[in-house]
Amino acid sequence: MGEFAIRVDGHFAGLVIAAPEVGFWVGSPYRRKGVALRAGTLALSRYFASGAEVAYARTQLSNSAMRATLERLGFKLEGASGTVDPEQDGLLLLHRLEAADFAARRPLIISTPRCVIERVAVPSGGGLSRIVPGLALGGLLDFKAAEQARGMVAHFSGMQGASMLRISSGGRPVGLIEIGPGREPALAIWLSPEIRGRGIGTEVLPAVCTELGDRYALGSIWADVAMENRAARRLFLHSGFVAERPVMVRPLPDTREGTTNTDALRDGLGGMRFRLLLN
């Protein structure tokens, strides 16, 4: 646990350890290519997702490349130990990393050809439309009832306590993704009507699932979709999900000002659970 092989295009490229002292070894063909930084980001994401608060690393005085990588990961110099020996390079520098500093330095940001997906804070008091201004919740792609999703995906510890991802395209917010807790979390996604039919969903959803699986060693991701929601079912199937079993789901209420839809919250609809296997 905490020790991982590094593979690049299927080839063994090195090792990374994060449990709780961090260490790297990257083969010479893969150095100066960002491999250590990426490997450290993934290993530390998994380490902090386990509930750890602090990580440490030690570097030799002469290892400036390692220190540069640690700094980019958010480590801070804590002190030094050992003695200066020109032949043995005995002086070791101690570095410390807090979970909050890592989250700030290596935030979850996913880029696709047309979109940027990034973590956002959930507003106090709720309100998905406050995160994506100008979007009526009733007009979004209704994978789940908003009230149901709010309670189910209130917290995802693997993402440093944040569970909401905003999808932006052309500098404008066009959708949201929420991820539930645990190693096999539920997923809920909403997309603006203005981007439907342009393939944004099938561009974004696989990229998000792959990154979450890599960062947090998730076993699978699942979502419940109403049978009447053909667009949602197509999106999941095209994104690699497999229909698992029938379920009952709630329809998304129309939350636009001046409208009510309390019956929709009480009555369930026939639906299907879709699951994507990851690691």
C-alpha angles and dihedrals in degrees: 000000000000096000117102138177115233115226127186116192088342095308125116107252105167147296136281128192128194110168096130100301111061124222137167138199117181123180116245096250089060101045123114090022100098093259095126092048093051093045091048091050092053096043094047092045089058092043095052091042087064089066100264116145104193137036130188137203135185125208135184115248091245096050099094093156092059092047091051091053092048091051091053088052090055101259118150126208110257104177145290138268138185130039132289109256116166091207099043101030087223100173111101124194118215119217128190131201127193119206091238092052091051092050090051095046098042105030122178103264120155122191126199127176092274106015146053118210117196140165117262133184118254109242116246108260092026125252117157091201089064089065093048103034118216097019119121110218091220089061096054127097100279109222092150141000108272093231092050092048093047092059096040100047100035094127138018109182093192089069094053092264097311121114103173127089122187120212115213129184124184089358093302128107110246104166152352138235125197125195124201129219130280138035091295102042131181118243130210124185135186125190129190114252090233092069099045116122093026098095094248093132095053089046095050106034099059091045092052094046092048093050093046090049092050095045099044105023091239118187095212144331123226140187136188115224130187111245090233091059098087094166091057093047091051091048094054094045092049089049094058100264119138126218104248110176143330116273139171115251135177121242119241111262121232103249099178115132113278095018133103132192107173094146090062090058093054100043121069127215130216110260146161131242113227122197134191117201113217126167 
